[in-house]
Every structure is written in C-alpha cells, then in structure tokens.
Amino acid sequence: MATYLDFEQKIKNLQDDIESAIIRSDNDAKMILEKELENEVRHVYSNISDYQKLQLARHPDRPYAMDYIELILKDYYEICGDRHFKDDKAIVCFLGKINDQSVMVIGEEKGRGTKNKLMRNFGMPSPEGYRKALRVAKIAEKFNVPILMLVDTQGAYPGLGAEERGQSEAIAKNLKEFATLKVPTIAVVIGEGGSGGALAIAVADKLAMMQYSIFSVISPEGCAAILWNDPSKIESATKAMKITPVELKKYHLIDDIIDEPMIGAHRDKANAAKAIKQYFLKMLEEIQQDNDYLTKRYQKLMSYGAFSQESTDSTPD
C-alpha cells in the first residue's frame, strides 16, 4: 500500500478515481482524470514548503540505497566487513558496473519492514560501517575504480558501544582519507543527510542532492529542542536551517541538484534511478578528463566556510 502525505491527499483521491474508471472500462473518464492528476501533481510539487520537502526526504516509500543499487548496477558483488569487528548492515558496499563502467558503490541503507530496519539499525552506521566504507574505498583506489556514494542517514549511531569503539575517530578518518583518494568520487544525498553520519561518505569530487532531499548538521527536531526547547517547532527549524538543495547550492555547499520525476522519487523509482545513473556517468566523464581533479577537490573542500563581509562603517559627515 502506497503512503500519502497530508498534502498529497488530492493526488491519492484522483488516483483512486482513475483506478475505478479503469475497472469500469470508462476510458473517457480515465483520460479526463489523468489530465486532472497531471495538473494537480504539477501544482502541488511546484509549491511545496521546506517542511514538506523534509517530509518527502523521509517518505517511507522513497527509494533507499539498495533500491538504487538494484536498478542501476549490474553484475554486482557485495563486499562485507571492516576486518576489525563485524559487518555493519547500515552501510552497504557493492562492486559492479553501470553500463560498461566498473564502479564501487557505498550506500547507507535504512531498511524496510521491522525486521530489516532493525538489521540495518534504521540506517544509523556504527564505527565498523565507516571502517568498512574506507576499506572498500581503498580497494577501489588500488584497482582504479571510481566510487559512487549514496547518502541517506539521520545520523551516525550514538549508542554507548559505538562511542566505545571510536565513532568520532572513524568519521574523522574517513573525512581525511576520502579527501585524498586517487580515484574519481561522486556522492549523492538520496534522502536524509544527517550530520557527521552523512559527511563520512560525502567527501567527493562532486556532491549532489536529489531534488527532495535534505542535508543538515542536526535534525530539525533536535534544532527546535535546542533553540526553543520545543521539538514541535520543527517547521520553523526546517526553514531557519536552510537544509534544502536550493539553499545549499546557493551557498556553494553542494555542486548540483538532481531533478526527480515530477511526482517524486517515492512514486517513480525507475526514473529517479535513471537520473542518478545519468548524473554519475556525466560527472565521471568530466572528472576523468581533468588531470588536476585532486587539486580541485582539495580547493573545494578548503573553500567550505569561507565568507565575505561588506564593511558597514558609515562615512562621517
């Protein structure tokens, strides 16, 4: 059963009416309703707020890393374990091909259904997950295989065991090592990009976001709790934090925005996957043609946080 958000209810009603028309074999009604549905989808998705974009980024039907891997990767083989502690199922690593291009895919996976969500720890990686990602990245570097990273986590797992095993050190090491990998790297935020849990696999030559994804230093609920001592002020926090792709691109914190199908990735997984595939191949070709891409990656990373401030001094009369 598809899940519909509050602002999608009219879309749901029209889709239900279309199904009824199909059952009745009423083609005229079906054509009229499909036109109404197209207009309603265009109206709804061209006027959504930042908070509604947050809801879409967290939509339960939204494609996860494994969905994209199965749609765009062929002849794939999973690589497991960090060679230190265990295999963290919240991070998945696959070697395969996109078209005829060999690629290493590293993704954060939330899982579907109670059993799978628990196995994936709701997409919150532990240190061994980040160490697995780094081990796989080094394998890719050794064999000159480009890397595609699919970011989707509310944050790194904050449990006691994760802290005891060096959560912050694992994330920090990934930031350092991914910054100097001698292969092209492309990262795409496909849903939630939460804090250091996202950054640990988001240091790349090209960092893009899906149209209805978010990237933030803290969850809007956490921000609301800290600023106003009221987690219910999530809408105000979402707007103030500027965590949507348009805002982040304006401040040069991401490189590109990948357009989703008009009705959203959660309703059209195949075309959303196609958009990621096309973006990866296009950016890979661009990076490979640049002999100085490592220097440009360094310069981009060093530019984060830079700002200019105009003088506000007034001239005396």
VENGI-V498138 format. One line per field, one symbol per residue. psi: psi as a letter, one per 30 degrees, with the letter a starting at -180 (. if undefined). burial: I if it has 9 or more other C-alpha atoms within 8 Angstrom, else O. A space follows every 10 residues. Layout:
psi: ???
burial: ???
//
This chain:
psi: kkkklefgee eeeeeeeeee eeefhieeee eeeeeeeeee eeeeffgkle eeeeeefgkf fkkleeeeef efklhlkkkl lggedajjff kkkkkakjbg jkkkkklkke lkleeeeeef hggjllefee eeeeeeeeee eeghklkkkj kikfllkgle eeeegheeee eeeeeeeffg khlkkkkkjf ckjjbfeeef hgjlekjlkl ehlljlflke eeeeeeeghj ffheeeeeee figleeeeee ghflelkjkl leglfffiee feeeeeeeee eeeeeeeffj fgfeeeeeee effkfklkkk kgkkkk.
burial: OOOOOOOIIO IIOIIOIIOO IIOOOIOOII OOIIOIIOOI IIOIIOOOOI IOIIIIIIOO OIIIIIIIIO OIIIOIOOIO IIOOOOIIII IIIIIIIIOO OIIIIIIIII IOOOOIIIII IIIIIIIIII IIIIIIIIOI IOOOIIIIII IIIIIIIOOO OIIOOIIOOI IIOIIOIIIO IOIIIIIIII IIIIIIIIII IIIIIIIIII IIIIIIOOII IIIIIOOOOI IOIIIOIIIO OOIIIOIIIO OOOIIIIIOI IOIIIIOIIO IIIIIIIOII OOIIOOIIOO OOIIOIIIOO OOOOOOOOOO OOOOOOO
//
